[in-house]
Amino acid sequence: MSTIFDRVDARLARTLTPARRLTLQRPRTLALGFLGLHAVFLFALLPTILTGRVLGDLPLYRTWAELGLEHGIWQGIDTGWVYPIGAMLPIAFAGIAGPLLYQLLWYLLTTALNAVAVGALTDWGRRRGGFKSAWYWLFASFLLSPVGLLRLEGLTAPLVIVGLVLLARRPAVAAVVLTLATWIKVWPAAVFLAVVTVSPRRRTVVLIGAAVSAGVAAFVWLVGGLQYLTSFVTEQSDRALQLEAPITTVWVWLATLGHHSTFIYENFAIATREVSGPGTDVVASLMTPVMFGAIAVIFVLMLIAQHRRADAGQLLLVGALALVSAFIVFNKVGSPQYMLWLVPVVAVGVGRSWAEWRVPATLTLAISGLTTLVFPIFYLPLIDGDLFSLLLLTARNALLVVLLAWAITDLASLAWALPKREARILARRALPVGQGRIDQ
């Protein structure tokens, strides 16, 4: 596999000459790239905006916003909801100018948070090492734009980037950002777990996170919705295997090949496609315990690596990537926006060291491109049993497993590697007599 990534590096070196790299590291070039990309997004959305329509998950979001703003019925307060209560903040904000402008306000909110993420990665143009991360984030955002522009992950992903970047310098602010992101969509909890496991700032993060969560709970209690505060945990617990989930791939193949008792159907209640076949009910019931078992293994590896004094920055990011990947691979739900869970961690890792992060960086871009090919481009043919579409989905899911394997392998290497001090002592002992003080 290293040969493949060596070739990728060689191609990048030929394409990104020193002069081009210098150009890409200029704040003006990055700003133009950001504005150009988001102008393309605006142009693509313009027919929808001008006609007052909405795309993706936004029809649901707009309905929820209208129920709250116009009728006083708030999801997560007056009724159970599939999302944490914090998701109501951006959903309601996009509706404050009325339903006809919902798509425009959602686009502006997404653009603003993307700008903050790029600014945080580059320290607003002052940190040269962050430009690689920023360009990576923009490219991945382009690849995943059909879901990034139209779902809540497009808001939580830049928030996670900001939280990871600010952790070392402003842990209190980072804790607030990560906690709020988790109260919008559950997945940042994986990053939060990595932070509180290995970060030297864990005490600050835990205290601030607990305080913010207590504030959220107190607000919900005051408005009379405490009984629904954790409804998002149970609302989707009885879901079947979703079409795009990695674990479902075997049954999708069976359905495509015409197995008599295996089929793809639409769950109209939650507007998604699911798969039914021999053993699917049992597997669906087992996936959550299996997922938490994988998370427990990763957690133990992180503790061992921390005890053996592994590099804290690398351990945090690798651990976060392993946890997020496990959330995806062992999940019975496999929505395309889940791929946006991977990008923030990898983008920050790329800024840390391309050599250490080239494998997950390349895999994540490939996963992102394949995801958009599957949904929305070839999604309808996939439902109808198109073999090419199924091959795309299979390749995407296989790469997700490879990415998880890389993260766990790297985490294990950090866990079992010798601490730096012991490694130096052993290296000195191995030197011939008289050479032990050369590097002192």
Sequence and secondary structure as in RCSB ss.txt:
>XXXX:A:sequence
MSTIFDRVDARLARTLTPARRLTLQRPRTLALGFLGLHAVFLFALLPTILTGRVLGDLPLYRTWAELGLEHGIWQ
GIDTGWVYPIGAMLPIAFAGIAGPLLYQLLWYLLTTALNAVAVGALTDWGRRRGGFKSAWYWLFASFLLSPVGLL
RLEGLTAPLVIVGLVLLARRPAVAAVVLTLATWIKVWPAAVFLAVVTVSPRRRTVVLIGAAVSAGVAAFVWLVGG
LQYLTSFVTEQSDRALQLEAPITTVWVWLATLGHHSTFIYENFAIATREVSGPGTDVVASLMTPVMFGAIAVIFV
LMLIAQHRRADAGQLLLVGALALVSAFIVFNKVGSPQYMLWLVPVVAVGVGRSWAEWRVPATLTLAISGLTTLVF
PIFYLPLIDGDLFSLLLLTARNALLVVLLAWAITDLASLAWALPKREARILARRALPVGQGRIDQ
>XXXX:A:secstr
 HHHHHHHHHHHHHHS HHHHHHHTSHHHHHHHHHHHHHHHHHHHHHHHHTT   TTHHHHHHHHHHHHHH   B
TTTB  SS GGGHHHHHHTTTT GGGHHHHHHHHHHHHHHHHHHHHHTTTT TTHHHHHHHHHHHHHHTHHHHTT
STHHHHHHHHHHHHHHTTT HHHHHHHHHHHHHHSSTHHHHHHHHHHH TTHHHHHHHHHHHHHHHHHHHHHTT 
GGGTTHHHHTTTT  EETTSGGGHHHHHHHHTT TT EEEEETTTTEEEEE TTHHHHHHHHHHHHHHHHHHHHH
HHHHHHHTT  HHHHHHHHHHHHHHHHHHT S   GGGGGGHHHHHHHHHHH HHHHHHHHHHHHHHHHHHHIII
IITHHHHHTT HHHHHHHHHHHHHHHHHHHHHHHHHHHHHHS  HHHHHHHHHHHS TT TTTT 
